[in-house]
């Protein structure tokens, strides 16, 4: 796996995007609660440095974080030692049965991941749908022109 975010950029990403991740967490937790998802596994695609994983863990969810950047995952493993993290492309990873899948920070827009194309995105959405338990939710954001 290539180092997409090396140590220096991983640090900048962690510090520079922490506010977005931390301010998104209460809304994510509210949506999970509204859907009566109060426990179980949450898969965090594009987990970055583990800021969302930390908030999910504090709320007593089990977390599996997946990110393409080994340095970001190293930060996440230190930040949330009770969670599981994988260094993989979120577009190709196997997703276990879970109650929720979360992907914030416009992860589906990352064009440097060579696995990112319309075909693999469609396959990913199919795998997410198949992995979700009945009543499970998929929460994500995406950027578009304008």
Secondary structure as GFF3:
##gff-version 3
##sequence-region A 1 146
A	DSSP	alpha_helix	7	16	.	.	.	ID=ss1
A	DSSP	alpha_helix	18	34	.	.	.	ID=ss2
A	DSSP	beta_strand	41	45	.	.	.	ID=ss3
A	DSSP	alpha_helix	51	58	.	.	.	ID=ss4
A	DSSP	beta_strand	62	67	.	.	.	ID=ss5
A	DSSP	alpha_helix	70	79	.	.	.	ID=ss6
A	DSSP	beta_strand	84	87	.	.	.	ID=ss7
A	DSSP	beta_strand	98	103	.	.	.	ID=ss8
A	DSSP	three_ten_helix	107	109	.	.	.	ID=ss9
A	DSSP	alpha_helix	118	131	.	.	.	ID=ss10
A	DSSP	beta_strand	132	140	.	.	.	ID=ss11
###
